[in-house]
Amino acid sequence: MRGLKGKVGIIAGAARGIGAATAERLCAEGVKLVIADIMEDEVKAVAGRIGSDIVGVHLDGTQPSSQEALVAKALESYGRLDFYHSNLAGGTGEDSNAVDITDEALDNSLNINIKSHVLATRYAVPAMLETGGGSMIYTSSGSAISGENQRPAYAMTKNAIHALSRHVARKWGQKGIRANVICPGLIMTEAVSQFMTEKHIEGIKRHTPSHRLGQPSDIAGMVAFLASDDAAFVNGQAWHVNGGVIMRD
């Protein structure tokens, strides 16, 4: 990607799946990274496997002090921050329906899928403004707009990320800040694959306008684009990466 080499970025939620694949892709492009996750040992193992110009640290994304320390680590390590990929997600346990969902399940989803992204923005945007701007990249989900009969808290909170990104783009766009959302479809991460049988996979393929299912590297490619100078005029958009399962104008 044009203008990506030498940039400094953060990936929050990089111990596995999309985040780990994105770290590999960006380091291959010459990016300097701080990657973080609540699973500290695993994220440090990812950093160790990739090698140079990457640091793995602990992050509890729902805690302001932890998000602040993460941005400080990037500035301490590399002197600047050019993009932040806010990739935290979760809270689907017991997320049944709007009538039966427990208060605990609802609060958990709100914290992970909304609060963590707001906190990332709180600390990353001022750091990027110090050097003339940068890119906020949020991971949402196709669930945000698809309309499902379950997981309402997950879908609602993912949709809230879209509003956040548009706010950031509008508020700080003229100061050099870009904010975009990636909405993955079904991506065959480790967590997803362990629950999929060959029968499930073949059934999904029949309903996918693509010759294969999504891989973490597909999302990594979109993150690389949005972090790069090739996306310099892309702001406030939601990018659906799903093989054509959901088609939108």
N, C-alpha and C positions, 0 to 999 in steps of 0.2 A: 504494500500500500504506500502511496506517496506521502512523504512527510511523517511516517510513523517511527522510523528508526531514531533512537535517541530520546524519545518521549519517556516520561515518567508516569506510571499509572498505578492504581490500586484495584485489586479485585477482592471484593468482600463475598465470601461464600465460595472458596476455591479448593476445599479439601477433596472434592470428588466431582464427577460429572461435568456439567457445563463449565463451571469455574476452573477446574483443573485443566480441561481441554483448552480453554481460553488462555490460561497462563502459558501453556506450551506454545500455542500459536503466536502470542504476542512476543514472547522471548525469541522465537525464531525470526520475528520481524525486527529484532534489535531494540525492543522496549525494555526499560528498567522497571521492575515491578516490586511492589509489596503486596503479598497475598495474605488473606486472613480468613479465619474460620473459628467457630466455637470448638471445633475438633482440632485442637492445637497440634497434637502429634501428627495427625494426618496431613495437615496443611504444610507443616515443616518438612514432612517426607516428600511432598510434591515439589517444594522448593529445592530440596536436596537432589531429587531426581533430575530436575531441569538443569540445575547448575548455576552459572554465574549471573550476576545482575538481577537476582531475585531473592527476596527475604520473606520468610513465612512467620507470621505472628498470630497470637490469639486474638479473637474478637468476639465479644458479646454485642451484637449489633443493636440490641434494644437498650443499651446503656450509653448515655451521653459520654461518660468518661472514657469508655472503650473506643468509641468512634473518634473522639478527639485525639486519643493516643495513637490511633492508626494513622490519621493524617499527619500527626507530628512525626511519626516514624518515617513516613515517605519524605518529608522535608529534611529530617535529620540525615537520612541515608543518601538522598540524591539532590537535595537543594531546591526542589520545585515539585509541583503536581500539575500534570497536563490532563489527566482524565481519571474518573472514578467509575468503575463498573460495580454498581450496587446489585448484587446477584443473590441476596438472601431471600429465602422462601421457606414456607412450612406451615404448620398449624392446621393440617388437614385431618388430624385425628379427631374423631367424634364430630366432625363437621358434617352433620347429617342433612338437616333441612331447617328452614327458618322457624318452624314450630318446635322442633325437638332439640335443637342445638343448646348445649349448656353454656352458662355464662363463662365458665373457664375456657371452653373451646373457642368461644367468640373472642374473648380477651387475648388469647394466645395468638390467634390469627391477626388481630389488629396490631399487636405489638411487633410480630415478625414481618408482616407484609405491608404495613404502613409506617409505623414508628421508625423502624430501622432505616427506611429510605429517607425519611425526613431528617433523621439525625445525620445520615451520610451527607445530605445536602447542606445541612447547617455548618459542617466543618470543612467540607471539600470546596464549596463555592468560594468562600473568602480566600482560601489558599490559592486557588486558580486565578482569582482576580488580581492577586499580587503580581503575577507574571503575564497579565494581559488576556487571560481567559483560559478556557478549557472545555472539556466535554463530560457531562454527566450521562451515564448510560445505565438505564434501569431495566432489570429483567421483570417482565410481567408474565402473561400467559394468554393463550387463546381462550382460556376459560373466562377471561374478563368480558368477552363479548359474545360468547357462543350460546349462552342460555342453557343451563344444565338443571336436572331435577335433584341434584345433590351438591354438596360443598358450597353453599351460598356465601359463607364468610370468606372463603378463599377467592371466589369470583368477585365479590364486592371489593375486597381489599386490593386485589390485583387491578381492578378498574380504577381505584383511587390513585394508583401510581401514574396513570395516564394524565389525570388532572394535575398531579404534582409536576410532571415533566413539562406540561404546557405552561404552568405558572413560572417555572424556572426559566424556560425559554423566553417568555414574555418579559419577565422582570429584569433579567440580566443579559438578554441577547445582545443588546447594543454595547455591552461592555465585554463582549467576546465569549460569553458562556453559551454553549449549546447543550440541549437536553433532549434526549430521545429514548424511546421505549422499544424493547425487543419482546415480542410475544411468541414464544416457542409453541409449536404444536407438540405432538407426541415425540419426545426425544428419547432414544434408547440409552439412557444412562444406566449405571450399575443398579441404582435403586429401582428403576422401571423394569429392567431386563429380568430381574430375579422373579418377578411375578408373571412373566409372559411365557406361555407355551407356544409351540410351533403353530398350533391351531389358531391361537389368538393372533399371532403375527400374520398369518396368511389371511385371516379375516380382515384385519386392518389394512393390509396391502390392497385388497380388492376395492376398498373404499377411498384409497388415496390416489389422487391424480399425479402420481409420481411413481418411478420404478423401484423405489426403496423407501424404507423408513428413515426418520431423522436421526442424526448422530450429533453428539456434543460438538464435533468440529464444525457443523453447519452453523451453530450459534456463535462459535468462536470467530468464524469468518465475518459475521455481521458486526460483532464487537470490534474487530480489527478495522473494519470500514468506518464505523462511527467514531472511533478514536483517531482516525487518520485525517490528514489534510484533504483527502479526496472527498470527505463529507463536510467540508468547511461551510457549505451553504445549506446544510440539512439541519433543521432545528424544529423541535416541537412535534415530532412525528412518531407514530407507532408502526413498527415494522413487524409484520406477521411472517414468521419463518416456519412453515408447516407443510411444505410439499403440495400446497393447493387445497388442503382439506377445507380451510376457510378462505373464501375469496372475497375481497372487499375493494371498493374504489379508494 
